[in-house]
Amino acid sequence: MDQLSAIRTFCKVVELQSFTKTAHQLELSVAMVSKQVGLLEQHLTPGC
């Protein structure tokens, strides 16, 4: 998974304020949306 895709997913979560709505709109599972946001958080968190 590329970081750009994860950033786009994160932006959609912020816009829709819902992992479920984001998953539906992007045609992904809720688990995949959660995973993408989690991996993005790990990448952006210093010291992890």
C-alpha distance matrix in Angstrom:
0.0 3.8 6.7 8.6 7.1 7.5 10.8 11.9 11.5 13.4 16.0 16.5 17.2 19.6 21.2 21.8 22.3 20.9 17.8 19.6 20.5 17.0 15.8 18.7 18.4 14.7 15.5 13.2 14.6 15.6 14.0 10.5 11.5 13.0 10.1 7.9 11.3 12.1 9.4 10.2 13.8 13.6 12.4 15.2 17.8 20.1 21.3 18.6
3.8 0.0 3.8 5.5 5.5 6.6 8.9 10.3 11.1 12.7 14.6 15.9 17.0 18.9 20.4 21.5 22.2 21.5 18.8 21.0 21.4 17.7 17.2 20.1 19.1 15.5 17.1 15.2 17.0 17.8 16.6 13.0 13.2 14.7 12.3 9.2 11.7 13.0 10.1 9.6 13.4 13.5 11.4 13.6 16.8 18.9 20.6 18.4
6.7 3.8 0.0 3.8 5.4 4.9 6.1 8.6 9.7 10.3 12.2 14.2 15.1 16.4 18.2 19.8 20.2 20.0 17.7 20.4 20.7 17.0 17.2 20.3 19.1 15.9 18.1 16.2 17.9 17.9 16.9 13.7 12.8 13.9 12.0 8.5 9.8 11.4 8.7 6.9 10.6 11.3 8.9 10.4 13.8 16.1 18.2 16.4
8.6 5.5 3.8 0.0 3.8 5.4 5.0 6.2 8.6 9.8 10.5 12.4 14.2 15.3 16.4 18.3 19.4 19.4 17.6 20.1 19.7 15.9 16.5 19.2 17.3 14.3 16.9 15.8 18.1 18.3 18.1 14.7 13.4 15.2 14.0 10.3 11.3 13.8 11.8 9.5 13.0 14.4 12.1 12.8 16.5 18.8 21.3 19.8
7.1 5.5 5.4 3.8 0.0 3.8 5.4 5.1 6.2 8.6 9.9 10.7 12.4 14.4 15.3 16.5 17.7 17.1 15.0 17.1 16.7 12.9 13.1 15.7 14.1 10.9 13.3 12.0 14.5 15.0 15.0 11.5 10.3 12.7 11.7 8.1 9.9 12.7 11.1 9.7 13.3 14.9 13.4 14.5 17.8 20.6 22.8 20.7
7.5 6.6 4.9 5.4 3.8 0.0 3.8 5.4 5.0 6.1 8.6 9.9 10.5 12.4 14.2 15.3 15.7 15.1 12.9 15.5 15.8 12.1 12.4 15.6 14.6 11.7 14.1 12.1 13.7 13.4 13.0 10.0 8.3 9.8 8.9 5.1 6.3 9.1 7.9 6.2 9.7 11.5 10.6 11.6 14.6 17.6 19.9 17.7
10.8 8.9 6.1 5.0 5.4 3.8 0.0 3.8 5.4 5.0 6.1 8.6 9.8 10.6 12.2 14.2 14.7 15.1 13.7 16.7 16.3 12.7 14.0 16.9 15.3 13.0 16.0 14.7 16.5 15.7 15.9 13.2 10.7 12.1 12.0 8.3 7.8 10.9 10.1 7.2 10.0 12.5 11.1 10.9 14.2 17.2 20.0 18.4
11.9 10.3 8.6 6.2 5.1 5.4 3.8 0.0 3.8 5.4 5.1 6.3 8.7 9.9 10.5 12.2 13.7 14.0 12.8 15.2 14.1 10.4 12.0 14.4 12.2 10.0 13.4 12.8 15.2 14.9 15.9 13.0 10.4 12.8 13.2 9.7 9.7 13.3 12.9 10.6 13.3 15.9 14.8 14.7 17.9 21.0 23.7 22.0
11.5 11.1 9.7 8.6 6.2 5.0 5.4 3.8 0.0 3.8 5.5 5.1 6.3 8.7 9.8 10.5 11.5 11.0 9.3 11.7 11.2 7.5 8.7 11.6 10.2 8.1 11.1 9.9 11.8 11.1 12.3 9.8 6.8 9.3 10.3 7.2 7.2 11.0 11.4 9.8 12.2 14.9 14.7 14.9 17.6 21.0 23.5 21.3
13.4 12.7 10.3 9.8 8.6 6.1 5.0 5.4 3.8 0.0 3.8 5.4 5.0 6.3 8.6 9.9 9.9 10.2 9.1 12.4 12.2 8.9 10.9 13.9 12.8 11.4 14.4 12.9 14.1 12.4 13.3 11.5 8.1 9.2 10.5 7.8 5.9 9.5 10.6 8.3 9.8 13.1 13.1 12.5 14.9 18.5 21.1 19.3
16.0 14.6 12.2 10.5 9.9 8.6 6.1 5.1 5.5 3.8 0.0 3.8 5.4 5.1 6.1 8.6 9.5 10.9 10.9 13.8 12.5 9.5 12.3 14.6 12.6 11.8 15.3 14.7 16.4 15.0 16.5 14.7 11.2 12.7 14.3 11.4 9.7 13.3 14.2 11.5 12.8 16.2 15.8 14.7 17.3 20.6 23.6 22.2
16.5 15.9 14.2 12.4 10.7 9.9 8.6 6.3 5.1 5.4 3.8 0.0 3.8 5.4 4.9 6.0 7.9 8.6 8.7 10.8 9.0 6.1 9.3 11.0 8.9 8.7 12.3 12.2 14.0 12.8 15.0 13.4 9.9 12.1 14.2 11.8 10.6 14.3 15.6 13.6 15.1 18.4 18.4 17.7 20.2 23.7 26.5 24.7
17.2 17.0 15.1 14.2 12.4 10.5 9.8 8.7 6.3 5.0 5.4 3.8 0.0 3.8 5.5 5.3 5.3 5.5 5.8 8.7 7.9 5.6 8.7 11.0 10.2 10.3 13.2 12.3 13.1 10.9 13.0 12.3 8.5 9.7 12.5 10.8 8.9 12.3 14.3 12.8 13.4 16.9 17.6 16.9 18.7 22.4 25.0 23.0
19.6 18.9 16.4 15.3 14.4 12.4 10.6 9.9 8.7 6.3 5.1 5.4 3.8 0.0 3.8 5.6 5.0 7.4 8.9 11.9 10.7 9.1 12.4 14.4 13.1 13.6 16.7 16.1 16.8 14.5 16.5 15.8 12.0 12.6 15.3 13.4 10.8 14.0 16.0 13.8 13.9 17.6 18.1 16.6 18.3 21.9 24.7 23.3
21.2 20.4 18.2 16.4 15.3 14.2 12.2 10.5 9.8 8.6 6.1 4.9 5.5 3.8 0.0 3.8 5.7 8.3 10.3 12.3 10.0 8.8 12.5 13.5 11.6 12.7 16.0 16.3 17.6 15.7 18.3 17.4 13.7 15.1 17.8 15.8 13.8 17.2 19.0 16.7 17.3 21.0 21.2 19.8 21.8 25.3 28.3 26.8
21.8 21.5 19.8 18.3 16.5 15.3 14.2 12.2 10.5 9.9 8.6 6.0 5.3 5.6 3.8 0.0 3.8 5.4 8.0 9.2 6.6 6.6 10.3 10.8 9.6 11.5 14.2 14.6 15.4 13.5 16.5 16.2 12.6 14.1 17.2 15.9 14.1 17.4 19.6 18.0 18.5 22.0 22.7 21.7 23.5 27.1 29.8 28.0
22.3 22.2 20.2 19.4 17.7 15.7 14.7 13.7 11.5 9.9 9.5 7.9 5.3 5.0 5.7 3.8 0.0 3.8 7.0 9.0 8.0 8.2 11.4 12.7 12.4 13.9 16.3 15.8 15.9 13.2 15.8 16.1 12.5 12.9 16.3 15.4 13.0 15.8 18.5 17.1 16.8 20.4 21.6 20.4 21.6 25.2 27.8 26.0
20.9 21.5 20.0 19.4 17.1 15.1 15.1 14.0 11.0 10.2 10.9 8.6 5.5 7.4 8.3 5.4 3.8 0.0 3.8 5.3 5.3 6.1 8.5 10.0 10.6 12.1 13.8 13.0 12.6 9.7 12.6 13.3 10.1 10.5 14.2 13.9 12.1 14.6 17.5 16.8 16.8 20.0 21.5 21.0 22.1 25.9 28.0 25.8
17.8 18.8 17.7 17.6 15.0 12.9 13.7 12.8 9.3 9.1 10.9 8.7 5.8 8.9 10.3 8.0 7.0 3.8 0.0 3.8 5.6 5.1 6.1 8.6 9.9 10.4 11.7 10.1 9.2 6.2 8.9 9.6 6.5 7.1 10.7 10.8 9.6 12.0 14.7 14.6 15.0 17.8 19.4 19.5 20.6 24.5 26.3 23.8
19.6 21.0 20.4 20.1 17.1 15.5 16.7 15.2 11.7 12.4 13.8 10.8 8.7 11.9 12.3 9.2 9.0 5.3 3.8 0.0 3.8 5.4 5.1 6.3 8.7 10.0 10.3 9.3 8.1 5.7 9.3 10.5 8.4 9.5 12.9 13.4 12.9 15.1 17.7 17.9 18.6 21.2 22.8 23.1 24.3 28.1 29.9 27.1
20.5 21.4 20.7 19.7 16.7 15.8 16.3 14.1 11.2 12.2 12.5 9.0 7.9 10.7 10.0 6.6 8.0 5.3 5.6 3.8 0.0 3.8 5.4 5.1 6.1 8.5 9.6 10.0 10.2 8.7 12.4 12.7 10.1 12.0 15.2 14.9 14.3 17.1 19.4 19.0 19.9 22.9 24.1 24.0 25.6 29.4 31.5 29.1
17.0 17.7 17.0 15.9 12.9 12.1 12.7 10.4 7.5 8.9 9.5 6.1 5.6 9.1 8.8 6.6 8.2 6.1 5.1 5.4 3.8 0.0 3.8 5.4 5.1 6.0 8.1 8.0 9.1 7.9 11.1 10.4 7.4 10.0 12.8 11.7 11.5 14.6 16.5 15.8 17.2 20.1 20.9 21.0 22.9 26.7 28.9 26.4
15.8 17.2 17.2 16.5 13.1 12.4 14.0 12.0 8.7 10.9 12.3 9.3 8.7 12.4 12.5 10.3 11.4 8.5 6.1 5.1 5.4 3.8 0.0 3.8 5.6 5.3 5.6 4.7 5.4 5.3 8.5 7.9 6.1 9.1 11.4 11.1 11.8 14.5 16.1 16.2 17.9 20.3 21.2 22.0 23.8 27.5 29.3 26.5
18.7 20.1 20.3 19.2 15.7 15.6 16.9 14.4 11.6 13.9 14.6 11.0 11.0 14.4 13.5 10.8 12.7 10.0 8.6 6.3 5.1 5.4 3.8 0.0 3.8 5.6 5.0 6.4 7.5 8.1 11.6 11.2 9.9 12.8 15.1 14.7 15.5 18.2 19.8 19.9 21.6 24.0 24.9 25.5 27.5 31.2 33.1 30.3
18.4 19.1 19.1 17.3 14.1 14.6 15.3 12.2 10.2 12.8 12.6 8.9 10.2 13.1 11.6 9.6 12.4 10.6 9.9 8.7 6.1 5.1 5.6 3.8 0.0 3.8 5.5 7.8 10.2 10.8 14.0 12.8 10.9 14.2 16.3 15.0 15.6 18.9 20.1 19.5 21.5 24.2 24.5 24.9 27.2 30.8 33.1 30.6
14.7 15.5 15.9 14.3 10.9 11.7 13.0 10.0 8.1 11.4 11.8 8.7 10.3 13.6 12.7 11.5 13.9 12.1 10.4 10.0 8.5 6.0 5.3 5.6 3.8 0.0 3.8 5.5 8.8 10.0 12.5 10.4 9.0 12.7 14.0 12.4 13.7 16.9 17.5 17.1 19.5 21.9 22.0 22.7 25.2 28.7 30.9 28.3
15.5 17.1 18.1 16.9 13.3 14.1 16.0 13.4 11.1 14.4 15.3 12.3 13.2 16.7 16.0 14.2 16.3 13.8 11.7 10.3 9.6 8.1 5.6 5.0 5.5 3.8 0.0 3.8 6.9 9.4 11.7 10.0 9.9 13.4 14.5 13.7 15.5 18.2 18.9 19.2 21.6 23.6 23.9 25.1 27.4 30.9 32.7 29.8
13.2 15.2 16.2 15.8 12.0 12.1 14.7 12.8 9.9 12.9 14.7 12.2 12.3 16.1 16.3 14.6 15.8 13.0 10.1 9.3 10.0 8.0 4.7 6.4 7.8 5.5 3.8 0.0 3.8 6.5 8.1 6.3 6.8 10.1 10.9 10.6 12.8 15.0 15.7 16.5 18.8 20.5 21.1 22.6 24.6 28.1 29.6 26.6
14.6 17.0 17.9 18.1 14.5 13.7 16.5 15.2 11.8 14.1 16.4 14.0 13.1 16.8 17.6 15.4 15.9 12.6 9.2 8.1 10.2 9.1 5.4 7.5 10.2 8.8 6.9 3.8 0.0 3.8 5.2 5.2 6.5 8.7 9.8 10.8 12.7 14.2 15.5 16.8 18.6 20.1 21.3 22.9 24.4 28.0 29.1 25.9
15.6 17.8 17.9 18.3 15.0 13.4 15.7 14.9 11.1 12.4 15.0 12.8 10.9 14.5 15.7 13.5 13.2 9.7 6.2 5.7 8.7 7.9 5.3 8.1 10.8 10.0 9.4 6.5 3.8 0.0 3.8 5.4 5.1 6.2 8.5 10.0 10.8 12.1 14.2 15.5 16.5 18.3 20.1 21.2 22.4 26.0 27.3 24.1
14.0 16.6 16.9 18.1 15.0 13.0 15.9 15.9 12.3 13.3 16.5 15.0 13.0 16.5 18.3 16.5 15.8 12.6 8.9 9.3 12.4 11.1 8.5 11.6 14.0 12.5 11.7 8.1 5.2 3.8 0.0 3.8 5.5 5.1 6.0 8.6 10.0 10.3 12.1 14.1 15.2 16.2 18.2 19.9 20.8 24.2 25.0 21.7
10.5 13.0 13.7 14.7 11.5 10.0 13.2 13.0 9.8 11.5 14.7 13.4 12.3 15.8 17.4 16.2 16.1 13.3 9.6 10.5 12.7 10.4 7.9 11.2 12.8 10.4 10.0 6.3 5.2 5.4 3.8 0.0 3.8 5.4 4.9 6.1 8.6 9.6 10.4 12.2 14.1 15.2 16.4 18.3 19.8 23.2 24.2 20.9
11.5 13.2 12.8 13.4 10.3 8.3 10.7 10.4 6.8 8.1 11.2 9.9 8.5 12.0 13.7 12.6 12.5 10.1 6.5 8.4 10.1 7.4 6.1 9.9 10.9 9.0 9.9 6.8 6.5 5.1 5.5 3.8 0.0 3.8 5.4 5.2 6.3 8.5 10.0 10.7 12.4 14.4 15.5 16.7 18.3 21.9 23.5 20.5
13.0 14.7 13.9 15.2 12.7 9.8 12.1 12.8 9.3 9.2 12.7 12.1 9.7 12.6 15.1 14.1 12.9 10.5 7.1 9.5 12.0 10.0 9.1 12.8 14.2 12.7 13.4 10.1 8.7 6.2 5.1 5.4 3.8 0.0 3.8 5.5 5.3 6.0 8.6 9.9 10.5 12.3 14.3 15.4 16.3 19.9 21.1 18.1
10.1 12.3 12.0 14.0 11.7 8.9 12.0 13.2 10.3 10.5 14.3 14.2 12.5 15.3 17.8 17.2 16.3 14.2 10.7 12.9 15.2 12.8 11.4 15.1 16.3 14.0 14.5 10.9 9.8 8.5 6.0 4.9 5.4 3.8 0.0 3.8 5.5 5.0 6.1 8.5 9.7 10.4 12.2 14.2 15.2 18.5 19.4 16.1
7.9 9.2 8.5 10.3 8.1 5.1 8.3 9.7 7.2 7.8 11.4 11.8 10.8 13.4 15.8 15.9 15.4 13.9 10.8 13.4 14.9 11.7 11.1 14.7 15.0 12.4 13.7 10.6 10.8 10.0 8.6 6.1 5.2 5.5 3.8 0.0 3.8 5.4 5.2 6.1 8.6 9.9 10.6 12.3 14.2 17.6 19.1 16.1
11.3 11.7 9.8 11.3 9.9 6.3 7.8 9.7 7.2 5.9 9.7 10.6 8.9 10.8 13.8 14.1 13.0 12.1 9.6 12.9 14.3 11.5 11.8 15.5 15.6 13.7 15.5 12.8 12.7 10.8 10.0 8.6 6.3 5.3 5.5 3.8 0.0 3.8 5.5 5.1 6.2 8.7 9.9 10.5 12.1 15.8 17.6 15.0
12.1 13.0 11.4 13.8 12.7 9.1 10.9 13.3 11.0 9.5 13.3 14.3 12.3 14.0 17.2 17.4 15.8 14.6 12.0 15.1 17.1 14.6 14.5 18.2 18.9 16.9 18.2 15.0 14.2 12.1 10.3 9.6 8.5 6.0 5.0 5.4 3.8 0.0 3.8 5.4 5.0 6.3 8.7 9.9 10.5 14.0 15.2 12.2
9.4 10.1 8.7 11.8 11.1 7.9 10.1 12.9 11.4 10.6 14.2 15.6 14.3 16.0 19.0 19.6 18.5 17.5 14.7 17.7 19.4 16.5 16.1 19.8 20.1 17.5 18.9 15.7 15.5 14.2 12.1 10.4 10.0 8.6 6.1 5.2 5.5 3.8 0.0 3.8 5.4 5.0 6.2 8.6 9.9 12.9 14.0 11.0
10.2 9.6 6.9 9.5 9.7 6.2 7.2 10.6 9.8 8.3 11.5 13.6 12.8 13.8 16.7 18.0 17.1 16.8 14.6 17.9 19.0 15.8 16.2 19.9 19.5 17.1 19.2 16.5 16.8 15.5 14.1 12.2 10.7 9.9 8.5 6.1 5.1 5.4 3.8 0.0 3.8 5.4 5.1 6.2 8.5 11.8 13.8 11.6
13.8 13.4 10.6 13.0 13.3 9.7 10.0 13.3 12.2 9.8 12.8 15.1 13.4 13.9 17.3 18.5 16.8 16.8 15.0 18.6 19.9 17.2 17.9 21.6 21.5 19.5 21.6 18.8 18.6 16.5 15.2 14.1 12.4 10.5 9.7 8.6 6.2 5.0 5.4 3.8 0.0 3.8 5.4 5.2 5.9 9.7 11.7 9.6
13.6 13.5 11.3 14.4 14.9 11.5 12.5 15.9 14.9 13.1 16.2 18.4 16.9 17.6 21.0 22.0 20.4 20.0 17.8 21.2 22.9 20.1 20.3 24.0 24.2 21.9 23.6 20.5 20.1 18.3 16.2 15.2 14.4 12.3 10.4 9.9 8.7 6.3 5.0 5.4 3.8 0.0 3.8 5.5 5.3 8.2 9.2 6.4
12.4 11.4 8.9 12.1 13.4 10.6 11.1 14.8 14.7 13.1 15.8 18.4 17.6 18.1 21.2 22.7 21.6 21.5 19.4 22.8 24.1 20.9 21.2 24.9 24.5 22.0 23.9 21.1 21.3 20.1 18.2 16.4 15.5 14.3 12.2 10.6 9.9 8.7 6.2 5.1 5.4 3.8 0.0 3.8 5.7 7.8 9.5 7.7
15.2 13.6 10.4 12.8 14.5 11.6 10.9 14.7 14.9 12.5 14.7 17.7 16.9 16.6 19.8 21.7 20.4 21.0 19.5 23.1 24.0 21.0 22.0 25.5 24.9 22.7 25.1 22.6 22.9 21.2 19.9 18.3 16.7 15.4 14.2 12.3 10.5 9.9 8.6 6.2 5.2 5.5 3.8 0.0 3.8 6.3 9.3 8.7
17.8 16.8 13.8 16.5 17.8 14.6 14.2 17.9 17.6 14.9 17.3 20.2 18.7 18.3 21.8 23.5 21.6 22.1 20.6 24.3 25.6 22.9 23.8 27.5 27.2 25.2 27.4 24.6 24.4 22.4 20.8 19.8 18.3 16.3 15.2 14.2 12.1 10.5 9.9 8.5 5.9 5.3 5.7 3.8 0.0 3.8 6.5 6.1
20.1 18.9 16.1 18.8 20.6 17.6 17.2 21.0 21.0 18.5 20.6 23.7 22.4 21.9 25.3 27.1 25.2 25.9 24.5 28.1 29.4 26.7 27.5 31.2 30.8 28.7 30.9 28.1 28.0 26.0 24.2 23.2 21.9 19.9 18.5 17.6 15.8 14.0 12.9 11.8 9.7 8.2 7.8 6.3 3.8 0.0 3.8 5.7
21.3 20.6 18.2 21.3 22.8 19.9 20.0 23.7 23.5 21.1 23.6 26.5 25.0 24.7 28.3 29.8 27.8 28.0 26.3 29.9 31.5 28.9 29.3 33.1 33.1 30.9 32.7 29.6 29.1 27.3 25.0 24.2 23.5 21.1 19.4 19.1 17.6 15.2 14.0 13.8 11.7 9.2 9.5 9.3 6.5 3.8 0.0 3.8
18.6 18.4 16.4 19.8 20.7 17.7 18.4 22.0 21.3 19.3 22.2 24.7 23.0 23.3 26.8 28.0 26.0 25.8 23.8 27.1 29.1 26.4 26.5 30.3 30.6 28.3 29.8 26.6 25.9 24.1 21.7 20.9 20.5 18.1 16.1 16.1 15.0 12.2 11.0 11.6 9.6 6.4 7.7 8.7 6.1 5.7 3.8 0.0
